[in-house]
Amino acid sequence: MERVPELYVQCDTRRPPVRLSRSHPCSQNAPCFSAPLPSPLPSQLLVFGMGDWSGLSADGKVIVTLEGGAKKYTLGTLSVESRCFIWECGLTNDAHSPFEEGELRIQMEIQGQKGGKYTGLKQERGKRKRMQEEQENVCPNSGNLNGTTQQKNTNKSGSSKVITSVKGTAAGPTGRWGHALCPIDSKTVILVGGQGTRMQFCKDSMWKLNTEEDTWSPAEALADGPSPEARTGHTAVFDPESQRIYVFGGSKNKKWFNDVHILDTETWKWSSVEARGKVPPLSYHSCSLFRGEMFVFGGVFPRPNPEPDGCSDSLYIFDPEHEIWYQPIIFGEKPSARSGHSACLMRRELYIFGGWDTPVCYNDLYLLDLGLMEFSPVKVNGCSPSPRCWHSAAPVSDTHFLTHGGYDGNLALSDTHVFNTVTKTWTSLVHNSLPRLPRAGHSMLPLPRAKEDKNSKGTPQDLLIFGGGDNEGHFYSDTVRLHLADLLVL
């Protein structure tokens, strides 16, 4: 039986994708598939393949072309490593006007089919070996179950809907934790990396979320140049001045990273930095952008065997302008070594909460004054949240930040708390719109308002929660959007 992937094109997010049908063989009897397209062309085409790719050789590929009349134009290629891409109509001058009218078809030609007998047994053994190797980074989601769970949209209050499961394209991001989520403007969020089912590293590593249309689309094919290697526990921050995303650190099995990758969101080109100065390989650290520099605190770093991995209590600063790492002089009482903590930047004050250094899990709160470069423990009024790591935290106003979920060393958590930086008080928050399933290793971020919004006052309007896991082997792929005006009264 011939082993070829199922090939699809998505022309309209309101309609299901179109599966291409087998057509006459192309050059050298290569398998060909085609489907009609609407005329005029839609603004974007999402092209992807699913199913069995084992019939293609290592250098095999699928050539995707657009045909209209006697004209033919190559849109791109699919491969085992890159199984989807987005083509934008009018992105290149020579591809727009020739295909505005007339009968249009998309054609895909499969090149590089394997010959001979089926090698499934050998592939299955190799797959099992790779899975065993990829299960070494097991925390916190170390259960034996597998699969992807989606948070249901449940609001029993009878009020207007305050929680939205964001719609996807044919297939949105797979369930994962340990990824990085980064907003680049009021309507665009970028997802990078992560680890999912059976603790495998996500092959669909880069996605773009349009928060106006509530749609996910693969973003890897939009970018030019080598993207960061698959990883988990890394960070990604966006600099609005340079319009660049900085991805730092993370780990993959026994491989640890201290590299910096830059994505220019105006040209969509990746580049890597050969920085001066020393910074250790770090994973599950925190990273905050302040006055154009990256402030990296804590995290796990590898130690030579037989010693186990250790946690850091150091602060490192990366200066993108001069491409150099340095350690500042720090005053005061700094937090103990930890990883999996959160860091919330409130103007020039950086609040660091929780984290762990095996076997201790923390619920203390520290403040780093970035003007004075001075650490101090925060004397909290009332009760603090229980100890946790791999929770999420995000500022929701100039004086408040919110934490949700996490892992206490035994179980994943689902509770939510708000901290008032003026009164130094924690408040437990219970609301119908909040996710109820326990989750850790997820992302939570405030969505910035549009620049033209006169009511912005520097505060976010919505809060976005994506992914995570329950420490029982389940990983979430849901995207939850919370309206802060209904959630909080500040």
Secondary structure, 3 states (H helix, E strand, C coil): CCCCCEEEEECCCCCCCEECEECCCCHHHCCEEEEEECCCCCCEEEEEEECCCCCEEEEEEEEEEEEECCEEEEEEEECCCCCEEEEECCCCHHHCHHHCCCCEEEEEEEEEECCCCCCHHHHHHHHHHHHHHCCCCCCCCCCCCCCEECCCCCCCCCCCCCEEECECCCCCCCCCECCEEEEEECCEEEEECCECHHHCECCCCEEEEECCCCEEEECHHHCECCCCCCCECCEEEEECCCCEEEEECCEECCEECCCEEEEECCCCEEEECCCECCCCCCECCEEEEECCEEEEECCEECCCCCCCCEECCCEEEEECCCCEEECCCCEECCCCCCECCEEEEECCEEEEECCEECCEECCCEEEEECCCCEEEECCCECCCCCCCECCEEEECCCCEEEEEEEECCCCEEEEEEEEECCCCEEEEECCCCCCCCCCECCEEEEECCCCCCCCCCCCCCEEEEECCECCCCCEECCEEEEEHHHHCCC
